[in-house]
Amino acid sequence: MNAFLRYTVLRALVFLGCLLLLWLLGLRGEENLLLLVVGAALLSMVVSFVALQRFRRDYSEQVAGAVERRTAAKRARGGDRRSDEEAEDEESDRSRQHETDPADDDFR
């Protein structure tokens, strides 16, 4: 099971567990529904931060590895190609230099 799916399922289970706990503690009525859901969300955030730290780290390592592989593949595929932004910056620098270069001014 990939790390993202495992972490997501565990977060959902923690939320449902907190929801059940608060419901058992007495937040049962329709007037307490908002308090039940918001309380369960806040409680599950705290519990997930502490209890699911290892799974979160595994997921972030998986994402970082995927980004590194994509970057390496892009470099291997593209060689020394410049980005569009770099090409535009270079073009604007050349045009600004041409505008301010007195040697290119034929009207003097």
N, CA and C atoms as a LAMMPS dump frame, in Angstrom:
ITEM: TIMESTEP
0
ITEM: NUMBER OF ATOMS
324
ITEM: BOX BOUNDS ff ff ff
-5.0000000000000000e+02 5.0000000000000000e+02
-5.0000000000000000e+02 5.0000000000000000e+02
-5.0000000000000000e+02 5.0000000000000000e+02
ITEM: ATOMS id mol type element x y z
1 1 1 N 0.854 -1.172 0
2 1 2 C 0 0 0
3 1 3 C 0.899 1.233 0
4 2 1 N 0.605 2.174 -0.856
5 2 2 C 1.488 3.334 -0.907
6 2 3 C 1.284 4.206 0.33
7 3 1 N 2.295 5.007 0.63
8 3 2 C 2.335 5.757 1.888
9 3 3 C 1.199 6.775 1.98
10 4 1 N 0.846 7.4 0.857
11 4 2 C -0.228 8.398 0.877
12 4 3 C -1.551 7.76 1.27
13 5 1 N -1.875 6.642 0.672
14 5 2 C -3.138 5.974 0.957
15 5 3 C -3.174 5.486 2.407
16 6 1 N -2.07 4.924 2.867
17 6 2 C -2.007 4.446 4.247
18 6 3 C -2.207 5.594 5.229
19 7 1 N -1.519 6.716 5.004
20 7 2 C -1.634 7.871 5.895
21 7 3 C -3.052 8.441 5.873
22 8 1 N -3.657 8.519 4.698
23 8 2 C -5.014 9.046 4.579
24 8 3 C -6.023 8.162 5.302
25 9 1 N -5.9 6.863 5.133
26 9 2 C -6.812 5.932 5.81
27 9 3 C -6.642 6.029 7.326
28 10 1 N -5.408 6.102 7.786
29 10 2 C -5.176 6.217 9.224
30 10 3 C -5.732 7.524 9.779
31 11 1 N -5.583 8.625 9.028
32 11 2 C -6.15 9.912 9.475
33 11 3 C -7.665 9.823 9.569
34 12 1 N -8.296 9.177 8.608
35 12 2 C -9.759 9.021 8.631
36 12 3 C -10.188 8.167 9.82
37 13 1 N -9.437 7.105 10.098
38 13 2 C -9.766 6.252 11.242
39 13 3 C -9.606 6.986 12.574
40 14 1 N -8.572 7.803 12.672
41 14 2 C -8.382 8.599 13.893
42 14 3 C -9.54 9.578 14.059
43 15 1 N -9.962 10.221 12.959
44 15 2 C -11.094 11.147 13.03
45 15 3 C -12.361 10.421 13.472
46 16 1 N -12.627 9.284 12.878
47 16 2 C -13.827 8.528 13.254
48 16 3 C -13.763 8.057 14.699
49 17 1 N -12.592 7.673 15.162
50 17 2 C -12.425 7.286 16.56
51 17 3 C -12.699 8.455 17.503
52 18 1 N -12.203 9.629 17.15
53 18 2 C -12.455 10.823 17.97
54 18 3 C -13.928 11.196 17.934
55 19 1 N -14.545 11.049 16.783
56 19 2 C -15.981 11.318 16.657
57 19 3 C -16.777 10.382 17.573
58 20 1 N -16.432 9.122 17.551
59 20 2 C -17.111 8.14 18.4
60 20 3 C -16.874 8.436 19.883
61 21 1 N -15.651 8.782 20.243
62 21 2 C -15.333 9.092 21.631
63 21 3 C -16.154 10.276 22.132
64 22 1 N -16.204 11.353 21.352
65 22 2 C -16.979 12.526 21.768
66 22 3 C -18.471 12.221 21.806
67 23 1 N -18.931 11.379 20.911
68 23 2 C -20.345 10.989 20.906
69 23 3 C -20.667 10.197 22.173
70 24 1 N -19.757 9.292 22.539
71 24 2 C -19.954 8.504 23.752
72 24 3 C -19.877 9.37 25.016
73 25 1 N -19.122 10.482 24.941
74 25 2 C -19.011 11.382 26.086
75 25 3 C -20.224 12.3 26.232
76 26 1 N -21.151 12.263 25.272
77 26 2 C -22.39 12.991 25.469
78 26 3 C -22.746 14.016 24.42
79 27 1 N -21.95 14.215 23.403
80 27 2 C -22.29 15.176 22.344
81 27 3 C -23.16 14.466 21.305
82 28 1 N -24.429 14.231 21.663
83 28 2 C -25.285 13.391 20.825
84 28 3 C -26.395 14.143 20.125
85 29 1 N -26.882 15.189 20.678
86 29 2 C -28.055 15.85 20.117
87 29 3 C -27.752 16.602 18.841
88 30 1 N -28.824 16.938 18.134
89 30 2 C -28.687 17.694 16.887
90 30 3 C -28.087 19.071 17.143
91 31 1 N -28.37 19.636 18.316
92 31 2 C -27.822 20.946 18.662
93 31 3 C -26.315 20.876 18.92
94 32 1 N -25.788 19.695 19.163
95 32 2 C -24.352 19.51 19.412
96 32 3 C -23.598 18.977 18.192
97 33 1 N -24.26 18.885 17.066
98 33 2 C -23.634 18.286 15.882
99 33 3 C -22.395 19.058 15.429
100 34 1 N -22.49 20.379 15.36
101 34 2 C -21.347 21.187 14.938
102 34 3 C -20.197 21.045 15.934
103 35 1 N -20.513 21.1 17.211
104 35 2 C -19.494 20.939 18.241
105 35 3 C -18.859 19.548 18.17
106 36 1 N -19.644 18.536 17.889
107 36 2 C -19.143 17.166 17.76
108 36 3 C -18.139 17.056 16.615
109 37 1 N -18.497 17.58 15.45
110 37 2 C -17.629 17.453 14.268
111 37 3 C -16.37 18.308 14.416
112 38 1 N -16.519 19.558 14.853
113 38 2 C -15.351 20.433 15.016
114 38 3 C -14.449 19.9 16.129
115 39 1 N -15.027 19.448 17.218
116 39 2 C -14.228 18.879 18.301
117 39 3 C -13.469 17.642 17.859
118 40 1 N -14.13 16.78 17.095
119 40 2 C -13.465 15.576 16.597
120 40 3 C -12.343 15.93 15.627
121 41 1 N -12.563 16.953 14.805
122 41 2 C -11.522 17.374 13.861
123 41 3 C -10.301 17.906 14.601
124 42 1 N -10.522 18.757 15.589
125 42 2 C -9.4 19.317 16.358
126 42 3 C -8.672 18.238 17.152
127 43 1 N -9.427 17.385 17.799
128 43 2 C -8.818 16.304 18.577
129 43 3 C -8.041 15.339 17.676
130 44 1 N -8.602 15.039 16.501
131 44 2 C -7.909 14.11 15.596
132 44 3 C -6.646 14.734 15.014
133 45 1 N -6.625 16.062 14.848
134 45 2 C -5.396 16.711 14.373
135 45 3 C -4.269 16.527 15.376
136 46 1 N -4.584 16.715 16.647
137 46 2 C -3.569 16.568 17.687
138 46 3 C -3.105 15.115 17.781
139 47 1 N -4.045 14.204 17.806
140 47 2 C -3.696 12.781 17.904
141 47 3 C -2.89 12.341 16.677
142 48 1 N -3.297 12.77 15.49
143 48 2 C -2.583 12.393 14.261
144 48 3 C -1.18 12.966 14.24
145 49 1 N -1.019 14.185 14.713
146 49 2 C 0.306 14.809 14.725
147 49 3 C 1.283 13.991 15.559
148 50 1 N 0.805 13.478 16.663
149 50 2 C 1.667 12.712 17.556
150 50 3 C 1.764 11.25 17.119
151 51 1 N 0.629 10.621 16.888
152 51 2 C 0.607 9.173 16.672
153 51 3 C 1.015 8.753 15.263
154 52 1 N 0.808 9.596 14.279
155 52 2 C 1.078 9.204 12.888
156 52 3 C 2.341 9.845 12.328
157 53 1 N 3.246 10.246 13.206
158 53 2 C 4.463 10.922 12.78
159 53 3 C 5.298 10.05 11.83
160 54 1 N 5.428 8.781 12.147
161 54 2 C 6.228 7.876 11.292
162 54 3 C 5.611 7.738 9.908
163 55 1 N 4.293 7.637 9.831
164 55 2 C 3.621 7.492 8.541
165 55 3 C 3.718 8.773 7.716
166 56 1 N 3.652 9.915 8.392
167 56 2 C 3.795 11.196 7.702
168 56 3 C 5.202 11.344 7.136
169 57 1 N 6.202 10.908 7.896
170 57 2 C 7.594 10.958 7.439
171 57 3 C 7.792 10.034 6.23
172 58 1 N 7.216 8.829 6.272
173 58 2 C 7.306 7.903 5.139
174 58 3 C 6.692 8.516 3.885
175 59 1 N 5.541 9.158 4.06
176 59 2 C 4.873 9.785 2.922
177 59 3 C 5.712 10.923 2.353
178 60 1 N 6.287 11.753 3.216
179 60 2 C 7.09 12.865 2.71
180 60 3 C 8.351 12.358 1.999
181 61 1 N 8.932 11.266 2.484
182 61 2 C 10.087 10.672 1.801
183 61 3 C 9.694 10.136 0.431
184 62 1 N 8.501 9.557 0.343
185 62 2 C 8.025 9.056 -0.946
186 62 3 C 7.825 10.206 -1.936
187 63 1 N 7.265 11.298 -1.479
188 63 2 C 7.049 12.456 -2.349
189 63 3 C 8.39 13.051 -2.775
190 64 1 N 9.33 13.194 -1.835
191 64 2 C 10.646 13.748 -2.159
192 64 3 C 11.378 12.863 -3.174
193 65 1 N 11.279 11.551 -3.018
194 65 2 C 11.91 10.638 -3.982
195 65 3 C 11.31 10.774 -5.368
196 66 1 N 9.994 10.924 -5.432
197 66 2 C 9.336 11.082 -6.731
198 66 3 C 9.76 12.383 -7.4
199 67 1 N 9.877 13.449 -6.627
200 67 2 C 10.308 14.735 -7.183
201 67 3 C 11.738 14.632 -7.696
202 68 1 N 12.606 13.982 -6.935
203 68 2 C 13.997 13.819 -7.374
204 68 3 C 14.083 12.998 -8.653
205 69 1 N 13.288 11.924 -8.738
206 69 2 C 13.314 11.101 -9.958
207 69 3 C 12.821 11.898 -11.166
208 70 1 N 11.776 12.667 -10.989
209 70 2 C 11.258 13.48 -12.099
210 70 3 C 12.256 14.53 -12.531
211 71 1 N 12.914 15.157 -11.563
212 71 2 C 13.913 16.17 -11.884
213 71 3 C 15.082 15.55 -12.634
214 72 1 N 15.547 14.39 -12.184
215 72 2 C 16.657 13.71 -12.858
216 72 3 C 16.254 13.285 -14.27
217 73 1 N 15.038 12.784 -14.425
218 73 2 C 14.574 12.372 -15.757
219 73 3 C 14.436 13.573 -16.681
220 74 1 N 13.979 14.676 -16.157
221 74 2 C 13.829 15.894 -16.97
222 74 3 C 15.19 16.401 -17.414
223 75 1 N 16.165 16.367 -16.51
224 75 2 C 17.52 16.798 -16.888
225 75 3 C 18.103 15.877 -17.951
226 76 1 N 17.92 14.577 -17.78
227 76 2 C 18.467 13.613 -18.742
228 76 3 C 17.79 13.757 -20.102
229 77 1 N 16.515 14.035 -20.104
230 77 2 C 15.761 14.161 -21.343
231 77 3 C 16.03 15.488 -22.045
232 78 1 N 16.133 16.551 -21.248
233 78 2 C 16.225 17.884 -21.839
234 78 3 C 17.629 18.404 -21.996
235 79 1 N 18.589 17.769 -21.412
236 79 2 C 19.952 18.246 -21.52
237 79 3 C 20.104 19.589 -20.832
238 80 1 N 20.606 20.573 -21.576
239 80 2 C 20.881 21.895 -21.016
240 80 3 C 19.875 22.922 -21.518
241 81 1 N 18.644 22.512 -21.678
242 81 2 C 17.628 23.452 -22.162
243 81 3 C 17.291 24.445 -21.074
244 82 1 N 17.093 25.675 -21.497
245 82 2 C 16.726 26.723 -20.554
246 82 3 C 15.218 26.768 -20.416
247 83 1 N 14.768 27.299 -19.306
248 83 2 C 13.335 27.473 -19.115
249 83 3 C 12.868 28.677 -19.916
250 84 1 N 11.588 28.765 -20.132
251 84 2 C 11.023 29.898 -20.858
252 84 3 C 11.339 31.208 -20.155
253 85 1 N 11.277 31.195 -18.826
254 85 2 C 11.549 32.415 -18.076
255 85 3 C 12.983 32.886 -18.283
256 86 1 N 13.928 31.949 -18.29
257 86 2 C 15.327 32.311 -18.504
258 86 3 C 15.533 32.888 -19.897
259 87 1 N 14.897 32.29 -20.896
260 87 2 C 15.025 32.789 -22.261
261 87 3 C 14.425 34.187 -22.39
262 88 1 N 13.277 34.414 -21.764
263 88 2 C 12.658 35.733 -21.811
264 88 3 C 13.519 36.777 -21.105
265 89 1 N 14.099 36.413 -19.967
266 89 2 C 14.965 37.341 -19.241
267 89 3 C 16.171 37.716 -20.086
268 90 1 N 16.757 36.734 -20.741
269 90 2 C 17.929 37.006 -21.568
270 90 3 C 17.569 37.904 -22.75
271 91 1 N 16.428 37.663 -23.361
272 91 2 C 15.976 38.48 -24.483
273 91 3 C 15.713 39.917 -24.049
274 92 1 N 15.067 40.102 -22.9
275 92 2 C 14.794 41.461 -22.44
276 92 3 C 16.089 42.176 -22.058
277 93 1 N 17.059 41.435 -21.495
278 93 2 C 18.356 42.047 -21.185
279 93 3 C 19.061 42.507 -22.453
280 94 1 N 19.006 41.695 -23.511
281 94 2 C 19.629 42.084 -24.783
282 94 3 C 18.957 43.304 -25.376
283 95 1 N 17.629 43.362 -25.32
284 95 2 C 16.933 44.505 -25.908
285 95 3 C 17.19 45.773 -25.093
286 96 1 N 17.277 45.675 -23.779
287 96 2 C 17.593 46.836 -22.951
288 96 3 C 19.017 47.308 -23.213
289 97 1 N 19.936 46.386 -23.384
290 97 2 C 21.319 46.747 -23.654
291 97 3 C 21.428 47.431 -25.017
292 98 1 N 20.676 46.952 -25.992
293 98 2 C 20.685 47.537 -27.323
294 98 3 C 20.117 48.952 -27.29
295 99 1 N 19.095 49.193 -26.497
296 99 2 C 18.477 50.512 -26.396
297 99 3 C 19.397 51.517 -25.739
298 100 1 N 20.224 51.106 -24.804
299 100 2 C 21.074 52.035 -24.067
300 100 3 C 22.501 52.086 -24.585
301 101 1 N 22.851 51.297 -25.578
302 101 2 C 24.215 51.249 -26.1
303 101 3 C 24.413 52.387 -27.099
304 102 1 N 25.241 53.395 -26.788
305 102 2 C 25.425 54.54 -27.703
306 102 3 C 26.132 54.162 -29
307 103 1 N 26.861 53.049 -29.036
308 103 2 C 27.556 52.641 -30.257
309 103 3 C 26.559 52.229 -31.344
310 104 1 N 25.365 51.804 -30.945
311 104 2 C 24.372 51.365 -31.903
312 104 3 C 23.466 52.513 -32.355
313 105 1 N 23.698 53.702 -31.867
314 105 2 C 22.832 54.834 -32.183
315 105 3 C 23.334 55.498 -33.47
316 106 1 N 22.586 55.369 -34.565
317 106 2 C 22.985 55.918 -35.868
318 106 3 C 22.593 57.374 -36.04
319 107 1 N 21.836 57.938 -35.122
320 107 2 C 21.335 59.296 -35.287
321 107 3 C 22.263 60.352 -34.7
322 108 1 N 23.348 60.029 -34.131
323 108 2 C 24.245 61.038 -33.539
324 108 3 C 25.299 61.445 -34.491
